[in-house]
Amino acid sequence: MRMNKLFTTLYLLAACLFGTPLCGQTSGTPADAAQSKNPAFTHGEKLTYVVSYKAGINTDVAEVTFVTREGWLDGTKVYQIDANGRVYPFFRWFFDLNDSYYSSLDYRTLRPLELRAEIREGKYRTLSKYTYDWDAKQVHTSFRNHKNPTATLKTMPLTEGSFDAVALFFNLRCEDAAKFRPGEKHTLEMVLEDTIRRINYRLAGREVRNIKGVGKFRTLKFVCELATSSGESFKDGSEFYLWISDDLNKIPLYLESPIRIGSVRVRLLDASNLKYPLTSKIK
């Protein structure tokens, strides 16, 4: 199993949460999210997750953090999202992963303006960059690795509902959870380096769930499915389960993704400087 699958899976947390009208709008795309002026997060927020692998015994193998701060990009005020995934020292002899993502969201509209990624997995190194041109409805991507220093460039058409996963993670947390109907299916589009993949999701219902080391929460449970690499077919796609806090913060609390042998699990370790009180926590 590629270790970057663990980190990529975490980025799908919020990407599968909210595909229908954002912030009280009536269209079903994040174009309406661009009008949002009241995100569910604020500068200084920090979310930390533990990634574990279970095949009989549950083993914590990595930690992922998301830090939000204010910044500027080419004269535009932005939310700067810094994300990092790091394998714990004990496992680095086997596979050393240290992945970083830097996302810039327009401070007013929350649309993504730029995403930069630095992937370090053992001897493997890649650098990628997404630059969004919303006027032209295009995203320009570049990708290079340690074997080929010449960047591969690609331009893809954007729909109003196409965001990269990091942008989705934060942009879509302003959704009104009361609008979800159990069992109702929705679809999102996620921008990758050379393609746009679709995600199906549905609300399974509300549950009370205990998060190890953090406490017991009222949650919303979602069943999510990532399309195959063709970007269209969901046959043999990756299905996983997601629990988010049933409050105004809507932070991902727990994720479980079955794999061929065992499962990958992600749980919240710590959340600080949240915008709203964590009212979903029972104890």
N, C-alpha and C positions, 0 to 999 in steps of 0.2 A: 504493500500500500504506500503510495506517495505521500510523504508527510505534508506537502502543501495542500493536500485534500482536506486536512484538518482545519487549516487556517481559512481556506476558501469556503468551507462549510459554514464557519462562523459568520462570514460576510453575508451569507444568504439569510441570516436570522431575520433581519427586518425586510429584506427584499421580498420575502414571502408573506409579509404581514398585511400590507395595505395596497390593494390594486384598484379599489373602487373609490368614489369621490373623496378627495382630500379636503380637509378644512371646510366642510360644508358646501363644496361645489357639487355640480350635478353631472359633469362629465366624468368618464371613468379613467382619466389619465393624469399623470403627474404634471401635465401642463397647468392644471388648476393648482397644483401644489406650489407653482411658481408665484402665485398670488398670496401665499401664506405669509403672514407677518408675526405669527405667534408659534414658533417651533416649541417642541416639547423638551428641548435641551437648552443649555446656556453655556457660555464660556466658562471654563474651569471644570466642567464635568469630566469625571474619569470612571470608566467601566473596566473591570478586570475579570477575565474568565479563565477557568481551568479547562483544558482539553484532556480527555482521558480515553483510553482504549480498553474495551472489555471483551475478553474471550475467556470466560470462566471467572477470572479475577479482574476487578476494575483497577486500572493503573493510570495515575495521573502522569502525563508525558510532556505537557507544554502549557504555556501561559500566554494569553493574548490581552493586550490593553488598548483601549481607545481613549484618547485625550482630546478635548475640544478647547480651542482657544480662538481669540480674535486675531485677525491679521489683514494684510493687504496683498493683492495680486494685480500688478499692472495698473495701479491706481484705483482699484475697486476693493471696497471693504468686504472681507470674507470671514466665514467660519473656517478655520483651519483644523482639519481632523487628522491627527497623527495616530496611526495604528501600528502595532508591532506584535509579532508572534515569535516566541522563542522557546525552543525545547529546553527542558530542565537539564542541568549539568550531568546528571547520572546517565542520561541517554545519548549524550552528544558523541560518545565514542562510536555509537551505532549509526546515528544519523543526526547531523548538526544542522538545524534549521534556524534561520534568523531573517524573517521577512518583515519588510516595512512598507507601509502605504501612506501617502500624503495626499489628502483630498482637500480641494478648495471649493467651498459653496458660497454663492453670492449671498451676502448678509441679509438682503431684503427678500429675494425671491426663493432662496435655497436651491436654485438650480446649480448643478455642478459646472465649474468652469475649467478645472484641471485635475487630473489624477496622475501621480507619479508612484511607481512601484519599484522597489529594490528587493529582489529575491535572492537569497543566499541559502543554498541547500547542499551541504557537503562541498564538493568542488564546483557545483553548478552555480552560475551567476547569470542573472538577467536584469535588464533595466527596461522599463516600459513607461510610456507617457500617453495620456489621453488629453486632447485639447478640444473643447467644445466650441462650436460656432452656432449659436442658437438662431442667429439671423439667417444663416444659410441652411439651417437644419442638417448640420453635418458634424461628425466627430472624426478627428484626425488622430490616428494612433501610430506610435512608433515602438519597435521592439528590437532589442539586440541582446546577445548573450556572449559568454566568454569565448565561445568557439567562432563566433561571427560578429566582429565588432561593427560591421556595417549595418546600420539600422534598416529594418524592414518597415516600410511605411504603408499605411492603408487609410483610406477615407471611406466612411460608411454613412448612409443616410440615417438621420434621426427621426423618430416619431416623437410626439410630445410625451410618450410613455416610456422612453428608453433612457435609463440611467445606468451608470456602473454600480456595482454592488455596494461600494462604500457610501456613495451618495444616497442610495436607497436606504441604507441602514439608518441614516439620520433624517433624510428629507421626509420620510413617510411616517415618522412617529407622531405627527400631528393629527392623524386620523381619529375620527370619532368612533370608538369601538361599538357604540350602541347601534351603528348601522349594519353591523355584520349579522347575517342570518345563518344559523347552523346548517351545514351541508351545502350551502350555495358556493359554487365554484367561480374562481376569478383567475385571470391570467396577467402576468407582468412580463416585461422584456428587460433583459439585463445585458448591458454592453460589455463585451470582452475584447481581447486584443484584435481578433480578426473575424468576429462574428457576433451576432446578437442571439442570445438563447432565451427561451421562454420558460416561465415558471407558473405552474398551476398551484393553487392553494384553496383550502376551504376551512372554515371554522368548525372544529369538532364539538366545542362546547366550553363551559367553564369548569375548572377544577381547582381544588385546594391541593397544593403541592409543596412538599418539604424540599428545600434546597440545602444540601449538606453544608454545614458550617455557617449558614446565613440565616435560616429560619423558615417559617411556614408562610405561604403566600396564597392569595386569591389570584388565579391565573386565567388567561384565555389560551386554549389549546388549539393549534393549527396543524393540519396535515398538509404537507407541501411536497411537490414533485418537480424536479428539474428535468427539462427536456434533454434528449441525447445530444451529442456533439453536432448533429445536423441542424440543431436549433429548432426543429419543428416537432419531431416525434417524441411522445412520452412513453412509448413502449420500451421497457427495460430501462427507463430513466431512473434517476436517483430519488427515492422517496425518503423523507425524513419528517420528524415531529418536533414541534416548537411550542414552548410555553412562554408567554410574556406577562408582565405585571398588569393586573387589571386596575390601573389607575392612570392618572394623567401623564406619567412619565413614559409608560409603555416600553419599558426596557426588557429585552430578552433575558429570561431567567434560566432557561434550560433547553437543550436541544439533544435529540437522539437520532442518529443516522445509522441504520443497519448497513453492514458491508458483508462481503462473502463469508468472512469468518469473524464473528463477534459484532461489535458496534462501536462507533465513535460517539462520545458524549461530551457535551459542553455545558458547564454550569457557572453561574455567576459566583465570583469570589468576593467582590467588593464593588460598591457604587458610592461615589462621593460627589459632593457639590451638585446634587440633582436640582433641577429647577423647581420641582414640586415635592411636597411630602410623599413619602413612600407609603401611602395609605393602604396598599394591597397587602402589606405585611401584617400577619396576624400575631405572630410572636417569634 
